[in-house]
Structure formats: structure tokens, C-alpha cells
Amino acid sequence: MNEMKNETEAPQPPERYELAYPVTLAGQEVRELVFRPTARAFRGFEQRVSQSADGITVTSNPYAAAVVACKMAGQPEAFADQLHPADMVALSGIALSFLAAGPPTGRTPSR
């Protein structure tokens, strides 16, 4: 499971990712993924959020998050099945970076 701590300033997600290990699917070799993020790519994606004295922790399945990244790049789930584990973990982090929260809330009253 991947865990990300909530930060006050989220890093900008990358627009593209060069695979460390190119994937060949349906006779076509893919070396780079270009992301076009949509909510549809996250359909069915689940993650758990927990809060403690140390902050907020988000836990998710790295394969499922990598599938989301592949979908954002226009690739099918079968593409994710062919990923090298190193690329799977990197893509998982990229997908989660699109969900990064903004500044914490609840410290000042709403007006």
C-alpha cells in the first residue's frame, strides 16, 4: 500500500512520464505516457484516509493507482498489467499527486 502525508502545498503533477522499462502492447512499443487527467480515470478507485496526531494519511493500492495513471494517458488496464514494478510505483505516485489536497482546513472559522 502507498501512503502519502497531506502537505500544505501540493507539488504539481507531471504532464508526462518516461517509462524506465518500455511496454509493448498490441505490437506497439510505448516509451512515454502523456497525461490528460479526467475524473473518469478515477472511476472505481478507492483509497483510505485516516487522521492522527501526526496528520492525515492516505492509503491506496499501488496497482490500482497505476491503472488510473495509465487511463489518464489513454492506455487500457491491460497496459498496466505489463508494467515493470518500478514504473508501477512511479505511476502510482503520479496518479495520487493529482488528488493532493490543498491547505488544511478547520484552523480558522468560515465567514
C-alpha positions in Angstrom: 0.0 0.0 0.0 1.2 3.5 -0.8 0.9 6.2 1.9 1.1 9.9 1.3 1.1 12.6 4.0 -1.1 15.7 3.4 1.2 18.6 2.8 0.1 22.3 2.9 1.4 22.9 -0.6 0.9 20.1 -3.1 3.5 19.6 -5.9 2.4 20.0 -9.4 1.7 16.6 -11.1 3.9 16.0 -14.2 2.5 16.2 -17.7 4.4 13.2 -18.9 6.4 10.2 -17.7 9.2 8.3 -19.5 8.9 4.6 -18.7 12.1 3.1 -17.3 11.0 -0.2 -19.0 9.0 0.4 -22.2 5.9 -1.6 -22.7 4.8 -3.4 -25.8 1.0 -3.8 -26.2 -0.7 -4.9 -29.4 2.6 -4.7 -31.3 3.2 -1.1 -30.3 6.1 -0.1 -28.0 5.3 2.7 -25.6 8.2 4.6 -24.0 6.4 7.7 -22.7 3.0 8.5 -21.2 1.4 11.9 -21.6 -1.3 12.6 -19.0 -4.7 14.2 -19.7 -6.3 14.0 -16.3 -10.1 13.4 -16.0 -12.4 12.3 -13.2 -13.4 9.3 -15.4 -9.9 7.8 -15.0 -10.5 7.6 -11.2 -13.8 5.7 -11.6 -13.8 2.8 -9.1 -10.5 4.0 -7.5 -10.6 3.6 -3.7 -8.3 5.0 -1.0 -8.5 5.2 2.7 -7.9 8.5 4.6 -7.1 8.5 8.3 -6.2 11.3 10.7 -4.0 11.1 13.8 -1.9 13.5 15.8 0.8 13.2 13.1 -1.5 14.4 10.4 -3.6 12.9 7.6 -2.5 9.6 5.9 -3.9 8.5 2.6 -3.5 4.7 1.8 -4.2 3.2 -1.6 -3.3 0.2 -3.7 -0.3 1.0 -5.9 -1.5 -1.2 -8.8 -5.0 0.5 -8.8 -3.3 3.9 -8.7 -1.0 3.0 -11.6 -4.1 1.9 -13.6 -5.5 5.4 -13.0 -2.3 6.9 -14.4 -2.5 4.6 -17.4 -6.1 5.6 -18.1 -5.1 9.3 -17.8 -2.6 8.6 -20.6 -5.2 6.9 -22.8 -3.9 3.3 -22.1 -6.1 0.4 -21.1 -5.8 -1.6 -17.9 -4.0 -4.3 -19.9 -1.2 -1.8 -20.3 -0.8 -1.6 -16.5 -0.6 -5.4 -16.4 2.6 -5.2 -18.5 4.4 -2.5 -16.3 7.6 -3.2 -14.6 7.1 -2.8 -10.8 9.4 0.3 -10.7 7.2 2.0 -13.3 4.1 0.8 -11.5 5.2 2.5 -8.3 6.2 5.7 -10.1 2.9 5.9 -11.9 1.1 5.2 -8.7 2.7 8.3 -7.1 1.8 10.4 -10.2 -1.8 9.4 -10.1 -2.0 10.2 -6.4 -0.4 13.6 -7.0 -3.5 14.6 -9.0 -5.5 14.1 -5.8 -3.2 16.0 -3.4 -5.1 18.2 -1.0 -4.7 21.9 -0.6 -4.0 23.7 2.7 -5.5 22.1 5.8 -8.9 23.4 6.9 -10.6 23.9 10.3 -8.0 26.2 11.8 -9.9 29.4 11.2 -13.7 29.9 11.3 -15.6 30.4 8.0 -17.1 33.8 7.4 
